[in-house]
Amino acid sequence: KKNYFFKRNKLLSDDNFDNKRYILGEREVKTLISLAKLHGYDTSTLNHKTLVDLGAGDQHTKKSIEDRGIQYIGLDIDALNFETDFFPLEDNSADIVISLAVLEHLNDPSIFLKEIYRVLKPGGLIYLSTPNFRLCYKTFYNDYTHVKPYTPESIESLLQAFEYYNP
């Protein structure tokens, strides 16, 4: 997986991709803010919050996040193994934790989810995304690093098992 990480980031580090990365990051941040509002999270006070991006990769969300006055911390598999390592962060130190397209790469997300809960402040926000297996079942395993598919129902039951689910 680390070889995949380095090859992917080398491709994405080309200067021609800077604008595209920013546009993609801005789209993700706008989606995060919209969903947070729908769930009653106060987005008017985002500045001075701390956001942890798990699976940060090329950090395409960093500029959009920092432009809003949010402290950005990015962690990826070059620094730790999400299935076995503890995050190098204090308990209750993050207001928001995002993880975009990481869960499907983990055989066992137990430590990953426990660590998210540990570093998240009470009342904090978790934003997870993963391919919907119902929509991509024909191509899901074309990415050899995908190991575990999810549907909306399986994500819900996974989060309920870790007491994260708050409809």
KEKEKE-433046 format. One record per residue (C-alpha): x, y, z; residue in one letter. Coordinates in steps of 0.2 Angstrom, whole numbers, plus 5000, padded with zeros to 4 digits. Example, Ala and Ser with C-alpha at 12.3 -4.5 7.8 and 13.67 -1.06 7.14 Angstrom:
2
506249785039a
506849955036s
//
This chain:
167
500050005000k
501450125003k
502150094985n
500350134979y
500350294990f
502050354983f
501650324965k
499950404967r
500650564975n
502050574962k
500750584948l
499750704958l
501250814962s
501350874944d
501151064944d
499751044930n
498650964943f
498751104956d
497151194950n
496251034949k
496750974966r
496151144973y
494451124964i
494250944971l
494751004988g
493551144988e
492151034982r
492450914997e
492551055010v
490951135003k
490050955004t
490750935022l
490051105027i
488351075019s
488150905027l
488750975044a
487351105043k
486050975039l
486550885055h
486451045065g
488351075067y
488751255070d
489751305054t
489851485058s
491251455070t
492351355060l
493851465061n
495051415075h
494451235074k
495551095071t
495250965057l
496150805055v
496250735038d
496550545039l
497250475022g
497750655017a
498750595002g
499250744992d
498250855005q
497050924991h
495850985005t
497151085015k
497151255006k
495251255006s
495251215025i
496551335030e
495751475019d
494251455031r
495351485046g
495351295051i
496951215058q
497351075046y
498250915052i
498550785038g
499050605042l
499350465029d
500050295027i
501850365024d
501750405043a
500750265051l
499750115048n
497850145050f
497549965055e
498849955069t
499450125074d
498850245086f
498650425080f
500050545086p
498750665093l
498050705110e
496350645116d
494950765112n
496050875101s
495050875085a
493450965081d
493250885064i
493950725058v
493850685039i
494350525030s
494050515011l
494150345003a
495150265016v
493950135025l
493850025009e
495749995010h
495649925028l
495449745032n
494949795050d
494449975054p
494349945073s
495850035078i
495550175065f
493750205071l
494250195090k
495650325087e
494450435078i
493350435093y
494850455105r
495450615096v
493750695092l
493150815105k
491350795112p
490150855099g
491450845086g
491050805068l
491650645058i
491550655039y
491850485031l
491750445012s
491950275004t
491350204987p
489550144988n
489749954983f
487949954976r
488450084963l
490250024959c
490249834962y
490849794944k
492449904946t
492749914965f
494049784965y
494949854949n
495949954962d
496949814970y
497149904986t
495249894989h
494949755002v
493249795010k
491649855001p
490349955010y
488550005007t
487550145016p
486850005028e
488549925032s
489250095036i
487850135047e
487949965056s
489849995057l
489750165065l
488350105077q
489549965083a
490750095088f
489450215095e
489750345082y
488050345073y
486950495077n
485550515065p
//
